[in-house]
Amino acid sequence: MTEVLLKELNNSDINWMIATGRKKEIPAGTILVQQGKALDILHIILDGTFTITVSQATNNPLDRAFAAMEDSETLGREIARISSGEIVGEIPFINVRPAATTVEAIEKSVVISISRHQLTAKLQQDIGFASRFYRAIAILLANRITQLGHSKLVKSNTLRDMLFVLEQLHDSDIDWLIATGTSQKIAANTVLIREGGPVDALYILLDGTMTVSVSEDERNPLTRAFAALEGDETRSREIARLSKGEIVGETAFIDTRLPFATVRAIGDSLVLSIPRQQLAAKLQQDIGFASRFYRVIATLLANRLQEMFSRLGYGRRIYSKGQSLDENVEYEDELDSNILDNMALAGTRFDWMLSRLRKN
């Protein structure tokens, strides 16, 4: 993944990281990130290999019980390995959740470490750097999702994700999306995005439900694409469902790879369609908009990645069925009051956006 950082960041960005960060050797067995704990440092791997593990707290009887019920022989699972060019500890800069995994060196490695305070200040002061940084993070997260495998994708909390999106965008950004986009009614069974085909727009699902499916046809992608266009049946497997608030087609703006899945409307749906060419031009011409847009995409991908980790069935903090809430207990996906206030504002924005589109 080294080429991602070298391609997305410029010489000034890299020089700043070298001057600001602390280069250090990491012995094998060193834990850079501990699951469930807050992250205060961003690490860039220069050399070496690290494991990403999802584990359970060994001192929690409920965690051990879950492991026993699921026939798990261990209290942890290695889910991926990362090496030079990868970034570790990016979560605090794109969402508020604690670390969902443990990252540990399996050999002597070298990293550059930058404190959260220094990087946050740089992101706020240098919009160009922020745009390039968030885009690089989004690409790396998309690659990790691909590594883990599409079969582990799950339905996300799409409306909440959309509220996070609107909370991070400016009113002027939303105005531009509404003015540039077109409200489109999508009939049931219509394919919005076809596996292996071009993506012509960014879509925001305003109403309705869509299915995401991957082909199990062993023919090459080009043959499958022509077969689909000619109406031939292809074997597919549903891996997720999308509902109100989902953004579709966003990875086309960070990744040159063709879509790995087909998105099809289950029932009559309504989308806001923003043409790819106009959005690409906006991202090039408006650096402030670009920084916010790429942060949004990185946030959505980070949420999806953590949902994939959750599906593995590890790291549950508490089994709360039938229990009353306790203010002294940290529950899964708990949000603090400041975030809830911001999401309330975002909810108002979403309703306002819908009302404007319905008038058009």
N, C-alpha and C positions, 0 to 999 in steps of 0.2 A: 504493500500500500504506500510505499515511499513516494511514488510518483504523484499521488493525490496531493500531498502537501506541496511538493515542488511545483506542481502544475497550478494549483489554486492560489498559493501565496506568492507575493513578489519578493524581490531581494530586500527591500526595506523591512517587510514583515519578518523575514527570516533573521535579518541582522538584529532587529529589536528583540526577538526571542533569545538569540544567542547572548546579547548584552544583558538582558534582564534575568534570564533563567540561570539556574545552577546546575551545571553538568556534574553527574556523579555516577560511580559504578555501583551496581546493585548485586549483592551476592545471591546465589541461588537460594530459593526459599523465602526471599523477602516479599512481604505482602505490600503492594502499592495501594490497593483499595480493599477495604473490608466491607462485606455486605451488611447493609442496614445502618452504616455510619455515615455521618456528614462528610463531604469532600471539601478540602480547602486548598488543594494543589492540583494543577494540571501537569501531567507528565507526557512528554513526547519521547517515544522509544527510538533511540538511535541505533541500538544493537542489542541482540538477544531475543529470547522468546518467553512469552508469558502465557499462563493458562487463565481462562475465564471459567469460574466455577460458581454454580448456584448451590448453596448449602443450607442446612438447618442448624439452629442453635442446639448444641448438644445438651444444654442444661434445661431444656424445656420438655417436659414429659409429653405434652401434646404433639410437639414436633416429632418425637420418636414414635408416638402412636400412629401418626399419619404415615410415617415411613414404613412401619410394620404393616399397616393396612394395604399399602401400595406395593408390598413385597420388595421394598428397596433394601438392598444389603448394606448400603452405606448411607451416611447422612450428607452426602454431597455428590455432585455430578459435574464432571468437566464438560462444558458445552462448546468450547472453541479455544483456539490458540491464536495469539496475535504476535506480530514481530515488528521489525523496524518500519518506521513511518506511521505507525498507529498512535492515536491519542488516547490517554487514559485519564479519567476524572473530568470529562467534559460536561457531565450532567448538571452541575450547579449553574452553568452558563446558559442552559437552554430550558431547564425546568426545575422544580423545587423538590423533587423526590430524593430520598437518600439513595445510596448505592444499592443496586439490585443484585450485584454479583461481587465475588471476591476475585481480585486479579493478583496473581503470584508469579514471581520469576522462577523458571525451571532451570535456568542456567545463568552464569554471570552475564549481566547485561549493563547497558549504559543508557541513561535517560537524561533529558533536560527537564527540570522542574520549575514551574512558574507559579507563584502564589496567586490565590484567588483575588486578593486585593489588587495586585498589580495588573492582572489580566482584565478584571472588571473595569478598572480605570481606563485602560487602553481601549477597550471596546466602546466605552462611553465617549471618549475624546476623539477617536479616529474612526469615522464612519466607514471609510474605505476598507480599513483593516477588518472592521466588524463584518462587512459584507463578505469579504473573502474567507474569513475565519468560519462563519456560520455555514457558508456553502461547503467548505472542506469537511466540516463536521457532518453535514447532511449526507455527503457522499460516503464517508466512512461508515455511518450508521446504516445506510442502505446496503453497503457491502456486507456488513455483519448480519443483517436480516437475511440476505441471500445465502450466506454461509450456514446459518442455522437451519435453513430449509423452509420452503413455503408451506409444508404440511402442518407446521406448528402455528400458522397464523390463526388468529381468533378475532371474533367480532369485538371491536373496541367500543369504549364509551364515547360514541361519535359526537353527540351534542356537547358533551363537556369539552372534548377536543376543540370543537368549533368555538366555544366560548373562550378558550385559551387563545385561539387564533385572533379573535376580535379584540381581546384585551391587549394584545401586543401591537396591533395595527393602529395607525392614526386615523382620525375621521377622514382626512384627505385621501388616504389609501382606499378606504371603503367607498368613498365617493367615486374614485377612479374605477374601481372594480365594477360598480353598478353602471357607471356611464359607458364603460367599454364593453361590458358583458351583455349578453342577450339571455333573457328568460326563455327557456325552451321546455315544452311539454314533451316528455318521452313516453311513448306508448309501451304498454306491457310487452315483454319479450324482445324489445329492441336492444341491440348490442351497442353500448356506448363506447367501449374500448375493446379491441380485439387482440387476443394474445398474438404477439409477433408482428402486429401492425403499427402504423404510425399513430401518434397522439396529436390531434389537431388543436386541442384546447385544454384549459384547466377548467374543471367542473366543480361546482359546489352543489351538493344535493340538498335542495330546499324542502322537498317533500317526497315521500314514497320510500321504497325499499329496493335495493339491488343486490344481486348475487355476484360473488367473485369466484371464478372456477379456473382450474388449470387442466390442460389437455393431458390425457394419458395415451394419446396416439403416438406411436413410436416413429412415425414418418418425420422427415426433417421439417423444420419450421416453415420453409418456403412452400413445400407441398401442402402442409396443413393449412397455411394461409389461403392458398388458391382453392383448396377443397372447401373451406368455410365460406369463401365468397361465392362459390358455385352452389352452395346450399347442401353440400354433402354432410352427413352426420359424422361428428367426431366424438370420441369418448372423452368425457371430462369429469372432473371431481370438484364439487363445491368446497371451498376452503374458508369462506367468510361471507357475511352479509353486511351490507352497508345501509345505514338509515340516515335520517335527517341530521344535517350538520357535517356529513363526511365530505372531505376534499378528495377528488379523484383526478388522476393524471399528473400529480405534482412532481413525481420523480423524473418526468421527461425534461424538467428544467434544471436537473442536476446531474443526469446520467444519460449517456448516449445509447445505452442498451434499450432494445425494444421491450415493451411490456411483457411480463411473464404470465399474465393472467387475462382472462376475458371478464369484462364487467357488463352485466345484462340487467335490464329492469325487470323485476318480478311483476309489479303492477304498474299502473300509470303513475309517472313520477314527474317532478319538476326540478330542473337544474338551472343554475346560472352558469353560462358558458362564456369563458374569456378566451378569445382567439390566441393561439400560441404565438403567432408572429408579433402581435401587438404587446403581449406580456413580455416577450423576450426583449423587444425594443425598450420597454419601460424599465426593465431591469438593468439595461446598459446605460440608459440616460439619467436615471434617478437613483443615485447611490444610496440615499436614505431609505427609499422604498425597498431597494435590493437588500439592504442589511436587515430590515424588518421581515421581508418575505422569506429570506433564507433561514432566519432564526425560527420563523413559524414552521417551515418544512422540517428543520432539525428537531424541533419540539415534537411534532407529530410522529416522526420516525423513532425518537427516543421513547415516546409513550408506547408505540407498537412493539418495540423491542422489549420493553419491560413487561408488557402483557404476555409476550411469548415466554419470558422467564417465569411469570406467574403460572402459566399453563403447565409448566414442568412439575408443579405441585410441591415446590420446595420453598422454604423461607417464610411460611405462614407465621404471622405474628400472634394470631389468636383465632381460636375457633369460637365464634360468637353466637352461633345459633341458639336461640332461647335465652341468651344472656342480656341483661340490661347494660346500657352504656355506662362506662366509668371514666370520669374525667382524668384519672391517673393512668389510664391505659392508652397506648398508642395503637390505633386501629389501622388496618390496611387502607391506603389511599385517603387518609384523613387530611383535611385541608384546614389551614389556619384562617383566622377571621379576616386578615388582610386579603388573602387570596379569594375568599368568598365574596368580599366587597367588590373586588375587581371583576369577578365573574358575574355578579349581579349587574354591573355596568355593561359588561359584554352581552349579557342576555337582553338588556334593553336595546343595545345596538343591533342584535340579531333580529329582534322584532321590528325595529325601525327599518332595517334593510329589507325584510320581507314585505312590509307595507309599501315601501317605495317601489319594489319590483312589481307588485300586484297592480299598482296604478299605471305602470308603463304598458 
